[in-house]
Amino acid sequence: MSRFTISRAAKAANVNVETIRFYERKGLIEQPPKPSGGGSREYDDKTVSRIRFVRQAQEIGFSLREVGDLLSLRADPDADCADVRRRAIEKKDEVQAKLDQLSHMRDALDELIASCPGGGDVKACTILEAMERGTQGSVPYRQAKENHQGKTLK
């Protein structure tokens, strides 16, 4: 079994040292004990693998709390793969809702930009007027506004 200093563990897991310390503070990985004879703490292969797992889960959208839940499932002998699959589906649905929200926001901005004459006195700016009124003739603008205010997304 390989042993790693924190800097070597960080390099092996493709993260920085502060990320490892952060994961330790959050309880996602254990901090190795300080050697009684002095020297550096040493991380093992299992911990480096766990760091990679946490990082990968974050990269695909899981929050640290959700990563902790996944790690708990992984350690639970009674857990079923269906539990993990359900969480992955829920995360995918969340991501899709965010993409839909961004799409609506883009459409609203496209419409606002298209309705703008592109010059003139700022007091007559159609974009600022539409935002001040809180309405735009289009459904995408209203949807984006509602989504942005948290009425649609969790």
N, C-alpha and C positions, 0 to 999 in steps of 0.2 A: 504494500500500500504506500502510495506516495505521500509525502508531507510537504506542505507549502507554507512559506511565510505569507503574510497578508498581501504583499506586493506580487508575489508569484501566483497566489490564488486569484488575485484580481486579473492578472494577465491571462491565466488559464481559463477563467470564466468570461473573459472579454468585458469586464466592467472596471471601474476605478476603485481605489482603496476606500474612498468615502462611501461608495455604494455598499460595500461589504459592511462597513461600520453602521450605516443606516439600517441595513437588513438586520443586523444584530440588535440594534436599539428597538426595532419593531418586533423582535421575537421571531423573525422568519428563519433565521439561522442562529445556532448557538455560538457564542464566543468561546474559543478553545481556552482551556485553563492556562494560566501563566506557568511556565516551567519552574519547578522549585529551585533549580540550580541557576536560574537566571536565563537570559536569552529571550528569543522571540516566541510568541505563540505560534503554533503550527496547525494548519488546516489540513484535513484529509481529503481524499478523492470524493468521498460521499458529500462533504460540505461544498466542495467546488461544484459538484453536480447539482446540488440543491440551489446554489447561487444561480447557475445557468437556468434552472427550471423557473425560478422566481423572475429572472430577467425576461425570459421568453414569454412567460404568462403576461407580464406587464406590456411587452411589445405588441401583443395581440389584443390588448385592451382591458385586461383584468386589473381591478384595483388591488392595492396591497391587502385589503381586508378579504377580497375574493380569493387572492392567491393563498392567503392563510387558510381559508376554507378548503381550497383544493388540496393543500398540503395535509390538512386534517383528514380529508377523505382518503388520500393516498396512504395514510398511516392506519386507517380504520379497517380492521380485518372483515368487518361486516358490510363495508361500503360496496356498492356495485358500480360498474362502469356506466350504467344508466344515469346515475347521479351526476357524474362528470359530464356526460353528454347533455343532460338537461341544462346544466349551467352554461355549457358552451353555446347551446341554442339560445338561451336567454341573452347571453352576451352578444351573439350575432344579431338578434332582434334589436337590442339596444343600439348597436352600431348602425343598423339599417335606419332606425328612427332618426339618428343624428344625421345620416346622409340625406334623408328626406328633408329634414329641417334645413340643412345647408343648401339643398337644391331649391327649396322654396325661397330662401333668402337671396340666392343668386338671381332667380327669376324676378323677384321684386326689385332688386337693384338694376337688372337689365331694363325693366320697364321704366323705372325712375330716370335712368340715364337716357333712355330713348326719348322721354318726354321733355328733356331739358334742351333749351335752345342753344346751350353751350356758350353763352355770353350775355352780357348786360348787367344791370344793377343787381347786386346780391339781394336786395330787398324784394325783388321779384323772382327769386330763384324757385323754380318749380319743385326741385328736390327738397329744399328746406320747407317750402309750403306744405308739401305732402306729408313730411314727417311731423310738422307742427300740428296739422289737422289730425294726424293719426290715422288717416285713411288714404287710400290710393284706390283708384277705380278697379284695380285688379284683385283677384282672389289670392295670387301668390304673395302680394304685399301684406295683406291681412293675415294670411297663414304664417308668414315669416315673422310678423310682429307678434302674433300670439305664441308661436313656438319659442321665440326669443324671450318672451316674458314667462316662459315655463308652464304655459297652460296645456301644452301638448306633450312635452317630454317630461320624464320623471326627474 
